[in-house]
Amino acid sequence: MTTAKALITGNSSGLGLGLSHALLGRDYQVYGCSRRGCAALADRVVDVHCDLSDLDAIAPALDQLLAGVDRLDLVVLNAGILGEIEDMSRVSVERLREIMDINVWANKTILDWLLASGIMVGQIVAISSGAAVLGNRGWGGYALSKAALNMLCRLYAHEFPDTHVAAIAPGLIDTRIIDTICQIDDTTRFPALERIHAARGTETLLSPGAAAERILHALPGLTEFESGSFVDLRQVLAPDEYQALMAARNRPGG
């Protein structure tokens, strides 16, 4: 029996590490690409260090990591950064470029490498966010980059005709991004912070392991959506939570 293989970016911590654990538990061979490396699973994951903000370093890193691999059953484009919670008018174009490099252009570089490599890929999942469609005040570069990531997946679905591609919002996950958000208390200017602060200590805020299990549980169902789709997993798996999210959207002028 052939061992299933998965590539995960940003696997050193948070959701990427959670996915690595979950896939190893399903007997996958896991390949990881991250800036710090996956020390927690050093003896079980085939890993390469790569700073995804250095776009020129990505292809050589993948050449090394995936040498001899002819099939990947799953690719998870997980790595990303939050940027600042701030009004768009206060975020410089240069900072937006930095966020876009990691959240969008690094993923384009990886997808281009996969196309050129000849590796057969079963399913590609890009980790997006509800921020991509909510447009809440303060989510600036993050929301902009995740919206671009959604469209990137839709466009590349045409170029991966034998691969199912999807961008997904997995829900709130207890990672360093949440730690950063919860240190910001300006809920008057940025009302969407209230929902995230309130999620602390509740089932709404998933552990990385629980979020990984949610994603893997959802994988077969994603293929029922058109390739290139954006899917908020809460809409499928936690509809009450999704309805509450949409009802709390921070509308301009509201």
C-alpha positions in Angstrom: 0.0 0.0 0.0 1.4 3.4 -1.0 1.9 5.9 1.8 -0.1 9.1 1.4 2.1 12.2 1.3 1.3 15.8 2.3 3.2 19.1 2.1 2.4 21.8 4.8 3.9 25.3 4.9 4.3 27.0 8.2 4.4 23.7 10.1 6.6 24.8 12.9 3.8 25.9 15.2 0.0 26.7 15.4 -2.3 25.1 12.8 0.6 23.8 10.7 2.0 21.9 13.6 -1.5 20.6 14.5 -2.0 19.4 10.9 1.4 17.7 11.0 0.4 15.8 14.1 -3.1 14.9 12.7 -1.7 13.7 9.4 1.1 11.6 11.0 -1.7 10.0 13.1 -3.3 9.0 9.8 0.0 7.5 8.6 0.9 10.2 6.1 4.4 11.1 5.2 4.6 14.8 6.0 6.9 17.3 4.3 7.2 20.7 6.0 8.4 24.1 5.0 8.8 26.8 7.6 11.2 29.6 8.7 12.0 28.0 12.1 11.6 24.3 11.2 9.5 21.7 13.0 11.7 20.8 15.9 8.8 19.2 17.8 8.5 16.5 15.1 12.1 16.5 13.8 12.3 12.7 13.8 9.0 12.2 12.0 8.6 15.0 9.4 10.8 15.7 6.4 11.5 19.3 6.9 13.3 22.2 5.3 13.9 25.7 6.7 12.7 28.5 4.4 11.8 32.1 5.0 8.8 32.5 2.7 9.2 36.3 2.6 12.3 35.5 0.5 10.6 34.5 -2.7 13.8 33.6 -4.4 14.6 31.0 -1.7 11.4 29.0 -2.1 12.1 27.0 -5.3 15.5 25.8 -4.1 14.0 24.8 -0.8 11.3 22.8 -2.5 13.9 21.3 -4.8 15.7 20.0 -1.8 12.6 19.0 0.2 10.7 17.1 -2.5 13.5 15.6 -4.4 12.3 12.2 -5.7 8.6 12.8 -4.7 6.2 12.1 -7.6 2.9 12.5 -5.9 1.4 14.7 -3.1 -2.0 13.7 -1.9 -2.5 17.0 -0.1 -0.8 20.4 -0.1 -1.8 22.8 2.7 -0.7 26.4 2.1 -0.9 27.4 5.7 1.9 29.9 6.4 0.8 33.5 6.8 1.1 36.6 8.9 -1.5 38.9 10.5 0.1 42.3 10.1 -1.3 45.1 12.2 -4.9 45.7 13.4 -5.1 49.3 12.1 -7.0 51.5 9.7 -6.0 51.1 6.1 -5.0 54.8 5.9 -2.4 54.2 8.6 -0.7 51.2 7.0 2.0 52.0 4.5 2.1 50.4 1.1 5.5 49.0 1.9 4.0 47.1 4.9 1.2 45.9 2.7 3.7 44.6 0.3 5.4 42.6 3.1 2.1 41.0 4.1 1.2 40.2 0.5 4.6 38.6 -0.1 4.0 36.0 2.5 0.2 35.6 2.3 -0.1 35.7 -1.4 3.1 35.8 -3.5 4.9 33.0 -1.6 1.9 30.8 -2.4 2.0 31.7 -6.0 5.6 30.8 -6.1 4.9 27.4 -4.5 2.0 26.7 -7.0 4.2 27.7 -9.9 6.9 25.3 -8.6 4.4 22.5 -8.3 3.2 23.0 -11.8 6.7 22.9 -13.2 7.8 19.9 -11.1 5.4 17.4 -12.7 4.4 16.1 -9.2 0.9 14.9 -9.2 -1.2 16.7 -6.6 -4.5 15.4 -5.3 -5.8 18.3 -3.3 -4.6 21.8 -2.6 -6.0 23.7 0.4 -5.0 27.3 1.1 -5.8 28.6 4.6 -7.7 31.8 4.2 -10.0 33.6 6.7 -13.5 35.0 7.1 -11.7 38.4 7.2 -11.4 38.0 3.4 -15.1 38.6 3.0 -16.2 40.4 6.2 -14.2 43.6 5.6 -14.2 44.5 9.2 -12.4 47.8 10.2 -8.8 47.2 11.2 -8.1 44.0 9.4 -6.4 45.9 6.6 -3.5 44.0 5.0 -4.6 40.7 6.4 -8.1 40.9 4.9 -6.7 42.3 1.6 -4.2 39.5 1.3 -6.7 36.7 2.2 -9.1 38.1 -0.4 -6.3 38.0 -3.0 -5.5 34.4 -1.8 -9.1 33.4 -2.5 -8.9 34.7 -6.1 -5.4 33.2 -6.5 -6.9 29.8 -5.8 -9.8 30.3 -8.2 -7.4 31.3 -11.0 -5.0 28.4 -10.4 -7.9 26.0 -10.4 -7.8 26.4 -14.2 -4.2 25.4 -14.3 -4.5 22.4 -12.1 -7.3 20.6 -14.0 -6.6 17.2 -12.2 -6.3 18.7 -8.7 -9.0 20.1 -6.5 -8.1 23.5 -5.2 -9.9 25.4 -2.4 -9.3 28.3 -0.1 -10.9 27.7 3.3 -11.6 29.7 6.5 -11.2 27.2 9.3 -12.6 29.4 12.1 -10.9 30.9 15.2 -7.8 29.0 16.2 -5.8 29.6 19.4 -2.5 30.6 18.0 -0.1 33.5 18.4 -2.3 35.6 16.0 -5.1 35.4 18.6 -2.6 36.2 21.4 -1.7 39.4 19.4 -5.3 40.3 18.7 -6.3 39.9 22.4 -3.6 42.4 23.4 -5.5 45.1 21.5 -8.3 46.6 23.5 -9.5 49.3 21.2 -12.9 47.7 20.6 -14.6 51.1 20.1 -12.6 51.7 16.9 -12.4 48.0 15.9 -15.6 46.4 17.1 -14.8 43.0 15.6 -12.2 42.6 18.3 -15.0 42.0 20.8 -16.0 38.7 19.2 -12.5 37.4 19.4 -11.9 38.5 22.9 -15.2 36.8 23.9 -14.1 33.6 22.3 -11.3 33.0 24.7 -12.1 30.1 27.0 -15.0 28.9 24.8 -15.5 26.1 22.3 -15.6 28.7 19.5 -11.8 29.2 19.9 -10.4 25.9 18.6 -7.0 24.5 19.6 -4.6 23.9 16.7 -5.3 20.1 17.1 -9.0 20.5 17.0 -8.8 22.9 14.0 -6.6 20.4 12.2 -9.2 17.6 12.8 -12.0 19.9 11.6 -10.0 20.6 8.3 -9.2 16.9 7.7 -12.8 15.9 8.4 -13.9 18.5 5.8 -11.5 17.5 3.1 -13.7 15.0 1.3 -16.6 17.4 1.3 -14.6 20.2 -0.2 -14.4 18.3 -3.4 -18.2 18.8 -3.8 -17.5 22.5 -4.3 -16.3 23.8 -7.6 -12.5 23.7 -7.7 -11.2 27.2 -6.8 -14.0 27.9 -4.4 -13.6 29.7 -1.1 -15.4 27.8 1.7 -15.9 28.9 5.3 -15.9 25.7 7.2 -18.2 27.2 9.8 -20.9 27.6 7.2 -20.7 23.8 6.6 -19.8 22.4 10.0 -20.9 25.0 12.5 -23.8 27.0 10.9 -24.9 28.7 14.1 -21.4 30.1 14.7 -21.3 31.2 11.0 -24.6 33.0 11.3 -23.4 34.8 14.5 -20.2 35.8 12.7 -22.1 37.3 9.7 -24.6 39.1 12.0 -21.7 40.7 13.9 -20.1 42.0 10.8 -18.7 45.6 11.3 -20.6 47.5 8.6 -19.2 50.9 7.4 -21.1 53.7 9.1 -22.6 51.3 11.6 
